[in-house]
Amino acid sequence: MGFALQAAASNSLSVADLRSANWPGPLVFNGEFAPPTHAAAAHEPFVGILSLAETRMKTLPAEFKSATILGRDPQLFPGVKLAFFTVGDDLVPVTQEVILAGSAGQGRSYWDLIVQPGAVWSLPDDQGWSRAGFPFALVNALEGETHNGVATFAYKRDKMTHVRVQIVQQTAPYYVADYFTGTAQIETRWAPRPPASIERARLRYQAGLRDRLTIGPWEELEVRFSKDRLASFDDGKFAADIVVSALDYDGKIYMKPCNTAAGPLPWCERMRFGVWSATKSLVNGTALLRLAQKYGPSVFAERIADFVPQAAAFPGWANIRFADAANMATGVGNGSLTRNPNQILDGGLENYAPWYEARTKEEKIQAALTGATPFPWGPGQVARYRDQDMFMLGIAMDSYVKQKEGADASVWHMLLREVFEPIGIHDAPINKTLEPAGREGPPLMAFGYYPTVSDIVRIARLYQNFGAYQGQQLLYAPKIKDIFARTPVPGLPTGETTPSGEVFYFNTFWKAPYTTPQGCKLYYPQMEGWGGTVVALFPGKLTGIRIAKIWEDDTHTASATSGMAAAADQLDNFAPNGGC
């Protein structure tokens, strides 16, 4: 399911347009928000804090099915403060974390915001004005999708124009039922002074530049191997349903364009995407493997109730281990007692809204506990998909780290410091619980991570190297070897199938079967997110990525990667010399 290009889209954006207070124009082609090939350097650097007024967007569709969500308006762009500075021609935000607005009760908008680096430049006809542009994403701290867009403004000495924004792409929504585009001309105040933490942000940005991965256009891969050998990569998905797809091959990321309702998205490689439940592997599973490497594999057998004392009062929780939660096999939940054949999604959305909408850590813990009942089979036996159990695993791991390292420690900051930063991830926005007085809550861990494509590749490469990076073992290798076991497959049956057989679930990963042209059946692990987002870790250290927005994801077909596997197999034979 996609959205149509607005027929009246314009291909020009003048400084006069940006200075107009009420310009209600349609979508502008995205290239107008980034420096063209004939651009010159900006006349002056940019630094300061922008205060954007909450503004109603002109949207397509004009009216939303979900006009009000949790008492808030999704057609209002949030009122936020954004701090920027320049590094050469780059426009750099002081933070790429989630900037809370709607979730924090500010104004009437539903949205929070994430901002990514952009650029500054000048054009010969702009009469001394410099231009700035940057990509951003509308998000909500209770959910997991991104509504991706671009923004631009012009500035000269102590003056600046309005900020023009447009939303042109998105990942799969949940509470916001509409797929939409939107535009707004936002009244903005500029305080041209250095923002707080600018030097720390500068160092972090420079570290990110130093650690950049090599990215090339998909066409390079097609020239190298031919279109025919790669034709099945998108598994027959409609182009309008795919946000971006990429293949990490031979040390280089080959990306298809980020196509949108207004042309290719500038700065696609910097854009952050809501990957929903792929968070379970990218963050939660990675954190558990870091704990196992740091403190030993006994962590898998630790009991959640020993670290989340509220759980001890609820039936079925006494013997649930960390490993059971990672395997979606806690033995508590909802749904039927049918287990042969099992359906992993059976009962997954029962009693879901009270937990999903709960804001604080304590409220979410209580909703997770009260919304489930014990199954007769107990933990470790049957896979039943529950975001709540992944959240509880995250809370338990956080308490475990605090017991080991002190009250100020957290599993999230351990992951950032000891895994993400060493592999080159210097910014990692993620949704956290919303605590009183602005206190930092723990990440949701079940969903809510907003990586770039490069961030996904960095984590995938760490797994492909069995948790080692530059000679240092960051993650627990024996468990990763089980995750990659080609056959026999570890894990629990899910009831989901592909043309090659049933899919299994193991340690936050889905184990997908694939049959090679030689008739060899093997399994490979993949991360999955709502809407058909997949990260498939193939043999030969190839990783396929598809970020999608397929609403009808009630079957495993949205996350199918048999075609992607076949294309990867064409590039690096999964069964060399005919051996399985």
C-alpha positions as CSV (number, residue, x, y, z in Angstrom):
1,M,0.0,0.0,0.0
2,G,1.5,3.3,-1.0
3,F,0.4,6.9,-1.6
4,A,0.0,8.8,-4.8
5,L,2.3,11.6,-6.0
6,Q,0.5,14.9,-5.6
7,A,-0.2,16.0,-9.2
8,A,0.6,19.7,-8.5
9,A,4.1,19.0,-7.1
10,S,6.4,21.9,-7.9
11,N,10.0,21.9,-9.0
12,S,11.0,25.3,-7.7
13,L,11.4,26.8,-4.2
14,S,12.6,30.4,-4.0
15,V,13.7,32.5,-1.1
16,A,10.5,34.5,-1.7
17,D,8.5,31.4,-1.2
18,L,10.2,30.7,2.0
19,R,9.7,34.2,3.3
20,S,5.9,34.0,2.5
21,A,4.0,33.7,5.8
22,N,1.1,31.6,4.5
23,W,2.4,29.9,1.4
24,P,0.1,26.8,1.2
25,G,1.9,25.2,-1.8
26,P,1.8,21.5,-2.6
27,L,4.7,19.1,-2.3
28,V,7.9,20.4,-3.9
29,F,10.3,17.9,-5.5
30,N,12.7,16.8,-2.8
31,G,15.8,18.0,-4.7
32,E,14.8,21.6,-3.8
33,F,15.6,20.8,-0.1
34,A,19.2,19.9,-0.8
35,P,22.1,21.6,-2.6
36,P,22.0,21.2,-6.4
37,T,25.1,20.3,-8.4
38,H,25.7,24.0,-9.2
39,A,25.4,25.2,-5.6
40,A,28.2,27.2,-4.0
41,A,29.3,27.3,-0.4
42,A,27.1,29.1,2.1
43,H,27.9,32.8,2.6
44,E,28.3,32.2,6.3
45,P,28.1,29.3,8.7
46,F,24.9,28.6,10.7
47,V,24.6,28.2,14.4
48,G,21.8,28.6,16.9
49,I,18.5,27.4,18.2
50,L,15.3,27.3,16.1
51,S,11.9,27.5,17.8
52,L,9.3,26.1,15.5
53,A,5.7,26.9,16.1
54,E,3.1,24.1,16.1
55,T,1.6,24.3,12.7
56,R,-1.3,22.5,10.9
57,M,0.0,20.6,7.9
58,K,-1.7,20.4,4.5
59,T,-2.0,16.7,4.1
60,L,-3.1,14.1,1.5
61,P,-5.6,12.7,2.4
62,A,-7.0,16.0,3.7
63,E,-8.9,14.2,6.5
64,F,-7.5,11.3,8.5
65,K,-9.4,8.2,9.6
66,S,-7.6,8.7,12.9
67,A,-8.4,12.4,13.3
68,T,-7.6,12.2,17.1
69,I,-5.2,9.7,18.7
70,L,-5.0,9.5,22.4
71,G,-6.5,13.0,22.5
72,R,-3.9,14.5,20.2
73,D,-3.9,15.7,16.6
74,P,-1.7,13.8,14.0
75,Q,-2.1,16.6,11.4
76,L,-0.2,19.2,13.5
77,F,3.5,19.5,13.0
78,P,4.9,19.7,16.6
79,G,6.2,22.9,18.2
80,V,9.9,22.0,19.0
81,K,13.3,23.6,19.5
82,L,16.1,22.5,17.3
83,A,19.8,23.3,17.8
84,F,22.2,23.3,14.9
85,F,25.7,24.2,13.9
86,T,27.8,23.7,10.8
87,V,30.8,21.5,10.1
88,G,32.1,22.6,6.7
89,D,29.1,22.4,4.4
90,D,27.2,20.1,6.8
91,L,24.3,21.3,8.9
92,V,24.5,19.3,12.1
93,P,21.9,18.9,14.9
94,V,23.1,19.0,18.4
95,T,21.0,15.8,19.1
96,Q,19.7,13.0,17.0
97,E,17.7,11.6,19.9
98,V,13.9,11.7,20.0
99,I,12.9,15.3,20.8
100,L,9.7,14.9,22.8
101,A,6.8,17.2,22.1
102,G,3.4,15.5,21.7
103,S,4.4,12.6,24.0
104,A,5.5,15.1,26.6
105,G,2.1,16.9,26.6
106,Q,3.4,20.0,24.7
107,G,0.8,21.6,22.5
108,R,-1.9,19.6,20.7
109,S,0.2,17.7,18.2
110,Y,0.6,13.9,18.3
111,W,4.2,13.9,17.1
112,D,7.7,13.9,18.5
113,L,10.7,14.6,16.2
114,I,14.1,13.2,15.2
115,V,16.4,15.4,13.1
116,Q,19.4,14.2,11.0
117,P,22.3,16.1,9.5
118,G,21.8,18.1,6.3
119,A,23.7,20.8,4.5
120,V,24.1,24.6,3.9
121,W,24.8,26.2,0.5
122,S,24.1,29.2,-1.6
123,L,22.7,29.9,-5.0
124,P,23.7,32.8,-7.3
125,D,20.2,34.3,-7.6
126,D,19.4,34.4,-3.9
127,Q,20.8,37.9,-3.3
128,G,23.1,37.0,-0.5
129,W,20.9,34.5,1.3
130,S,22.3,31.2,2.3
131,R,20.2,28.1,2.4
132,A,20.0,25.2,4.8
133,G,18.2,21.8,4.5
134,F,17.9,18.7,6.6
135,P,16.1,15.4,6.8
136,F,13.8,14.6,9.8
137,A,11.2,12.1,11.0
138,L,8.0,12.5,12.8
139,V,7.7,9.8,15.5
140,N,5.7,9.1,18.6
141,A,7.4,7.8,21.7
142,L,4.7,5.1,22.3
143,E,5.0,3.7,18.8
144,G,7.6,2.6,16.3
145,E,7.1,4.1,12.8
146,T,8.7,7.1,11.1
147,H,7.1,9.6,8.8
148,N,10.1,10.8,6.9
149,G,10.6,14.2,5.5
150,V,12.8,17.1,4.6
151,A,13.0,20.7,5.7
152,T,14.6,23.9,4.4
153,F,15.0,27.5,5.2
154,A,17.2,30.5,4.2
155,Y,19.3,32.8,6.4
156,K,21.3,36.0,6.1
157,R,23.2,37.6,8.9
158,D,20.6,37.8,11.7
159,K,17.6,37.1,9.6
160,M,16.0,33.8,8.5
161,T,12.9,32.7,6.6
162,H,10.1,30.4,7.6
163,V,11.0,26.7,7.7
164,R,9.3,24.7,4.9
165,V,8.7,21.0,5.7
166,Q,7.2,18.1,3.8
167,I,6.5,14.5,4.8
168,V,7.0,12.3,1.8
169,Q,7.6,8.7,3.0
170,Q,6.9,6.5,6.0
171,T,7.3,3.0,7.5
172,A,4.3,1.0,8.5
173,P,1.9,2.8,10.9
174,Y,-0.1,1.4,13.7
175,Y,-2.4,3.9,15.5
176,V,-2.1,6.5,12.7
177,A,-4.0,4.4,10.1
178,D,-3.5,6.8,7.2
179,Y,-0.5,6.7,4.8
180,F,-0.1,10.4,4.2
181,T,2.0,13.2,2.7
182,G,2.1,16.6,4.3
183,T,3.5,20.1,3.9
184,A,3.7,23.1,6.2
185,Q,5.3,26.6,6.2
186,I,6.4,27.0,9.8
187,E,6.9,30.3,11.6
188,T,10.3,30.1,13.3
189,R,12.3,32.1,15.8
190,W,16.1,31.9,15.6
191,A,18.4,32.5,18.5
192,P,21.9,32.8,16.8
193,R,24.0,31.7,19.7
194,P,26.0,28.5,20.3
195,P,23.7,25.8,21.8
196,A,24.7,23.9,24.9
197,S,26.7,20.7,24.3
198,I,27.9,21.9,20.9
199,E,31.5,20.7,21.4
200,R,30.4,17.3,22.5
201,A,28.1,17.1,19.5
202,R,30.9,18.2,17.2
203,L,33.2,15.5,18.4
204,R,30.4,12.9,18.1
205,Y,29.7,14.0,14.5
206,Q,33.3,13.9,13.5
207,A,33.6,10.4,14.9
208,G,30.6,9.4,12.8
209,L,32.3,10.9,9.7
210,R,35.5,8.9,10.5
211,D,33.5,5.7,10.9
212,R,31.4,6.0,7.7
213,L,30.7,2.8,5.8
214,T,31.2,2.6,2.1
215,I,27.8,3.0,0.2
216,G,27.2,2.6,-3.5
217,P,24.1,2.8,-5.7
218,W,22.3,-0.4,-6.5
219,E,23.1,0.2,-10.2
220,E,26.8,-0.6,-9.5
221,L,25.7,-4.1,-8.3
222,E,23.5,-4.6,-11.4
223,V,26.4,-3.6,-13.7
224,R,28.7,-6.1,-11.8
225,F,26.2,-9.0,-11.8
226,S,23.4,-8.1,-14.2
227,K,19.8,-7.2,-13.4
228,D,18.6,-10.7,-14.0
229,R,20.6,-12.2,-11.2
230,L,19.2,-9.6,-8.7
231,A,15.6,-9.5,-10.1
232,S,14.1,-11.5,-7.2
233,F,15.6,-9.4,-4.4
234,D,12.4,-7.6,-3.5
235,D,10.4,-10.8,-3.4
236,G,7.7,-9.4,-5.7
237,K,6.7,-6.6,-3.4
238,F,5.1,-3.6,-4.9
239,A,7.6,-0.8,-5.3
240,A,5.2,1.6,-3.5
241,D,5.4,-0.7,-0.4
242,I,9.2,-0.5,-0.1
243,V,10.8,2.4,1.6
244,V,14.4,1.3,0.9
245,S,16.2,-1.9,0.2
246,A,19.9,-2.7,0.3
247,L,22.5,-5.5,0.2
248,D,25.7,-5.5,2.2
249,Y,28.1,-7.4,0.0
250,D,31.9,-7.7,-0.1
251,G,32.4,-4.8,2.3
252,K,30.1,-2.4,0.6
253,I,26.4,-1.4,1.1
254,Y,24.5,-1.2,-2.2
255,M,21.3,0.8,-1.7
256,K,18.3,1.3,-3.9
257,P,17.0,4.9,-4.0
258,C,14.7,6.1,-1.3
259,N,11.8,6.7,-3.6
260,T,9.0,8.9,-2.3
261,A,5.9,10.8,-3.4
262,A,8.1,13.7,-4.4
263,G,11.1,12.0,-5.9
264,P,14.2,10.4,-4.4
265,L,14.7,11.3,-0.7
266,P,17.9,13.4,-0.2
267,W,20.3,12.2,2.4
268,C,18.8,8.7,2.3
269,E,22.0,7.2,3.9
270,R,21.5,9.6,6.9
271,M,17.8,9.0,7.2
272,R,16.5,7.1,10.3
273,F,13.7,4.6,9.9
274,G,11.3,3.1,12.4
275,V,12.0,-0.7,12.2
276,W,9.4,-1.8,14.8
277,S,10.2,-5.3,16.1
278,A,13.6,-5.6,14.3
279,T,14.5,-3.7,17.6
280,K,14.2,-7.0,19.4
281,S,17.3,-8.4,17.6
282,L,19.1,-5.1,16.9
283,V,18.9,-4.0,20.6
284,N,17.4,-6.5,23.0
285,G,19.1,-9.6,21.7
286,T,22.4,-7.8,21.3
287,A,22.2,-6.5,24.8
288,L,21.6,-10.1,26.1
289,L,24.6,-11.4,24.2
290,R,26.8,-8.6,25.5
291,L,25.8,-9.6,29.1
292,A,26.7,-13.2,28.3
293,Q,30.1,-12.2,27.0
294,K,30.8,-9.9,29.9
295,Y,29.4,-11.9,32.8
296,G,29.2,-15.5,31.4
297,P,26.4,-17.6,29.8
298,S,24.7,-18.2,33.1
299,V,22.9,-15.0,32.4
300,F,20.6,-16.9,30.0
301,A,19.3,-18.9,32.9
302,E,18.7,-15.9,35.2
303,R,15.0,-15.6,36.2
304,I,13.1,-12.5,35.4
305,A,11.2,-12.5,38.7
306,D,14.6,-12.2,40.5
307,F,15.2,-8.9,38.9
308,V,11.6,-7.6,38.4
309,P,10.2,-8.3,41.9
310,Q,6.6,-7.3,40.8
311,A,6.6,-10.5,38.7
312,A,6.9,-12.8,41.7
313,A,3.3,-12.1,42.7
314,F,1.9,-13.3,39.4
315,P,1.3,-17.0,38.4
316,G,3.6,-18.4,35.9
317,W,6.4,-15.9,36.3
318,A,8.5,-17.7,38.9
319,N,10.6,-19.8,36.5
320,I,10.7,-17.6,33.4
321,R,14.4,-17.3,32.4
322,F,16.0,-14.5,30.3
323,A,16.4,-17.1,27.5
324,D,12.7,-17.9,27.6
325,A,11.8,-14.3,27.0
326,A,14.4,-14.0,24.2
327,N,12.8,-17.1,22.6
328,M,9.2,-15.8,22.9
329,A,8.5,-18.8,25.1
330,T,7.6,-17.4,28.5
331,G,4.6,-19.7,28.9
332,V,2.4,-16.7,29.8
333,G,0.2,-14.8,27.5
334,N,-3.2,-15.0,25.7
335,G,-4.8,-16.9,23.0
336,S,-5.8,-20.6,22.5
337,L,-4.3,-23.7,24.0
338,T,-3.7,-25.1,20.6
339,R,0.0,-25.9,20.2
340,N,0.2,-28.6,17.6
341,P,0.3,-26.9,15.1
342,N,1.3,-23.8,16.9
343,Q,0.7,-20.3,15.7
344,I,3.2,-17.9,17.2
345,L,0.9,-14.9,16.8
346,D,-2.0,-16.6,18.5
347,G,-3.3,-14.1,21.1
348,G,-0.5,-11.6,20.5
349,L,-2.8,-8.5,20.4
350,E,-5.1,-9.6,23.3
351,N,-4.9,-7.2,26.2
352,Y,-2.4,-5.2,24.2
353,A,-3.6,-1.6,24.3
354,P,-3.3,-1.1,28.1
355,W,0.4,-2.1,27.9
356,Y,1.0,-0.3,24.6
357,E,-0.5,3.0,25.8
358,A,1.1,2.8,29.3
359,R,3.6,5.5,29.7
360,T,5.9,4.9,32.7
361,K,8.1,1.9,33.5
362,E,5.9,0.9,36.4
363,E,2.7,1.2,34.4
364,K,4.1,-0.9,31.6
365,I,5.3,-3.6,34.1
366,Q,1.9,-3.8,35.7
367,A,0.1,-4.0,32.3
368,A,2.5,-6.7,31.1
369,L,1.8,-8.8,34.2
370,T,-1.9,-8.3,34.6
371,G,-2.6,-8.8,30.9
372,A,-1.4,-12.4,30.8
373,T,-2.2,-15.7,32.2
374,P,0.0,-18.9,32.5
375,F,-0.3,-21.6,29.9
376,P,-0.3,-25.2,31.0
377,W,2.9,-26.0,29.3
378,G,5.1,-23.5,31.2
379,P,8.2,-21.6,30.0
380,G,10.5,-22.7,27.3
381,Q,8.1,-25.0,25.4
382,V,5.9,-23.0,23.0
383,A,6.6,-19.7,21.1
384,R,3.9,-17.1,21.5
385,Y,4.8,-13.6,20.3
386,R,4.5,-10.9,23.0
387,D,6.1,-7.5,22.9
388,Q,5.4,-7.3,26.6
389,D,7.8,-10.2,27.3
390,M,10.6,-8.5,25.4
391,F,10.0,-5.3,27.4
392,M,10.1,-7.4,30.6
393,L,13.4,-8.9,29.5
394,G,14.8,-5.4,29.0
395,I,13.7,-4.3,32.5
396,A,15.2,-7.5,34.0
397,M,18.5,-7.0,32.2
398,D,18.6,-3.4,33.3
399,S,18.2,-4.5,36.9
400,Y,20.9,-7.1,36.4
401,V,23.3,-4.5,35.2
402,K,22.5,-2.3,38.2
403,Q,23.2,-5.1,40.6
404,K,26.5,-5.8,38.9
405,E,27.7,-2.2,38.3
406,G,25.7,0.1,40.5
407,A,22.5,2.1,40.6
408,D,23.6,4.6,38.0
409,A,24.4,1.9,35.4
410,S,21.9,0.8,32.8
411,V,21.7,-1.9,30.2
412,W,21.1,0.7,27.5
413,H,24.1,2.8,28.3
414,M,26.2,-0.3,28.6
415,L,25.1,-1.3,25.1
416,L,25.9,2.2,23.7
417,R,29.3,2.4,25.3
418,E,30.5,-1.2,25.0
419,V,29.0,-2.3,21.7
420,F,27.5,0.5,19.5
421,E,30.2,3.1,19.9
422,P,33.1,0.6,19.2
423,I,31.4,-0.6,16.0
424,G,30.8,3.0,14.9
425,I,27.2,3.8,16.0
426,H,27.5,7.2,17.7
427,D,23.9,8.2,17.7
428,A,21.1,5.7,18.6
429,P,17.7,7.3,19.1
430,I,15.2,4.9,20.7
431,N,11.8,5.3,22.4
432,K,11.9,5.1,26.2
433,T,9.2,5.0,28.8
434,L,7.8,8.4,29.7
435,E,8.6,9.2,33.3
436,P,7.5,12.1,35.5
437,A,9.5,15.2,35.7
438,G,11.4,14.4,32.5
439,R,13.4,11.6,34.1
440,E,15.0,9.2,31.6
441,G,13.2,5.9,31.4
442,P,14.4,2.6,30.1
443,P,14.1,1.8,26.3
444,L,11.0,-0.1,25.3
445,M,13.3,-2.8,23.8
446,A,10.4,-4.6,21.9
447,F,10.3,-1.8,19.3
448,G,11.2,1.9,19.0
449,Y,14.7,1.9,17.7
450,Y,15.4,4.3,14.8
451,P,18.6,3.2,13.0
452,T,20.1,4.3,9.7
453,V,20.7,1.6,7.0
454,S,24.4,1.9,8.0
455,D,23.6,1.3,11.6
456,I,21.7,-1.9,10.7
457,V,24.6,-3.1,8.6
458,R,27.1,-2.4,11.5
459,I,25.1,-4.6,13.9
460,A,24.5,-7.3,11.2
461,R,28.3,-7.4,10.5
462,L,28.9,-7.9,14.2
463,Y,26.6,-10.9,14.1
464,Q,28.1,-12.2,10.9
465,N,31.5,-12.1,12.6
466,F,30.1,-14.0,15.6
467,G,30.3,-11.0,17.9
468,A,33.9,-10.0,17.2
469,Y,35.0,-6.6,16.1
470,Q,38.6,-5.7,15.3
471,G,40.0,-8.5,17.4
472,Q,37.7,-7.8,20.4
473,Q,34.9,-10.2,21.4
474,L,31.9,-8.0,22.1
475,L,29.1,-10.6,22.0
476,Y,28.9,-14.2,23.2
477,A,30.0,-16.3,20.2
478,P,28.6,-19.7,21.1
479,K,25.0,-18.4,21.1
480,I,25.5,-16.6,17.8
481,K,26.8,-19.8,16.3
482,D,23.5,-21.4,17.3
483,I,21.6,-18.4,15.8
484,F,23.5,-19.1,12.5
485,A,23.2,-22.8,12.6
486,R,22.2,-23.8,9.0
487,T,20.9,-27.2,10.0
488,P,19.6,-28.7,12.3
489,V,17.7,-25.5,13.2
490,P,17.6,-24.4,16.8
491,G,14.4,-22.7,17.9
492,L,10.7,-23.3,18.3
493,P,8.1,-23.7,15.6
494,T,6.1,-20.7,14.6
495,G,3.4,-22.0,12.3
496,E,4.6,-19.5,9.7
497,T,5.8,-21.1,6.4
498,T,7.8,-20.3,3.3
499,P,8.0,-22.4,0.1
500,S,10.9,-24.3,1.8
501,G,9.1,-25.1,5.0
502,E,8.3,-23.8,8.5
503,V,9.9,-20.8,10.1
504,F,11.4,-21.1,13.6
505,Y,12.0,-18.6,16.4
506,F,15.3,-18.4,18.4
507,N,16.9,-15.8,20.6
508,T,15.0,-12.8,19.0
509,F,15.6,-14.1,15.5
510,W,13.3,-15.7,13.0
511,K,15.0,-18.7,11.4
512,A,13.9,-18.8,7.7
513,P,14.3,-21.9,5.5
514,Y,15.7,-21.8,2.0
515,T,16.3,-24.5,-0.6
516,T,19.3,-23.9,-2.9
517,P,19.1,-24.8,-6.6
518,Q,21.2,-27.8,-5.7
519,G,18.4,-29.1,-3.4
520,C,20.2,-28.2,-0.2
521,K,17.9,-27.0,2.6
522,L,19.3,-24.6,5.1
523,Y,18.2,-21.9,7.6
524,Y,19.3,-18.4,8.0
525,P,18.4,-15.9,10.7
526,Q,16.5,-12.7,10.1
527,M,15.2,-9.8,12.1
528,E,11.7,-8.7,11.4
529,G,9.6,-5.6,12.0
530,W,6.0,-4.8,11.5
531,G,5.1,-3.9,7.9
532,G,7.5,-6.3,6.1
533,T,10.8,-4.8,7.4
534,V,13.4,-7.5,7.3
535,V,17.2,-7.9,7.9
536,A,18.3,-11.2,6.5
537,L,21.7,-12.6,7.5
538,F,22.7,-14.9,4.7
539,P,25.7,-17.3,4.4
540,G,28.9,-15.7,3.1
541,K,28.4,-12.6,5.3
542,L,25.8,-11.1,3.0
543,T,23.0,-9.1,4.6
544,G,19.8,-8.1,2.8
545,I,17.7,-5.2,4.1
546,R,14.2,-4.3,3.1
547,I,12.4,-1.5,5.0
548,A,8.8,-1.6,4.1
549,K,5.3,-0.2,4.9
550,I,3.0,-3.1,4.2
551,W,-0.1,-2.7,6.5
552,E,-1.6,-6.1,5.9
553,D,1.1,-8.1,7.7
554,D,-1.1,-10.7,9.3
555,T,0.7,-13.5,7.5
556,H,4.4,-14.2,7.1
557,T,4.3,-13.3,3.4
558,A,5.1,-9.6,4.1
559,S,8.4,-10.7,5.7
560,A,9.3,-13.4,3.1
561,T,12.8,-13.3,1.9
562,S,13.1,-16.4,-0.3
563,G,13.6,-14.2,-3.4
564,M,16.1,-12.1,-1.6
565,A,17.9,-15.3,-0.5
566,A,17.9,-16.6,-4.1
567,A,19.5,-13.3,-5.3
568,A,22.1,-13.5,-2.6
569,D,22.8,-17.1,-3.5
570,Q,23.5,-16.0,-7.1
571,L,26.2,-13.7,-5.8
572,D,27.8,-16.1,-3.2
573,N,27.0,-19.7,-3.7
574,F,25.4,-21.0,-0.5
575,A,26.2,-24.6,-1.4
576,P,29.7,-24.5,-2.9
577,N,30.8,-27.6,-4.8
578,G,27.3,-29.0,-4.4
579,G,27.8,-29.6,-0.7
580,C,25.1,-28.7,1.8
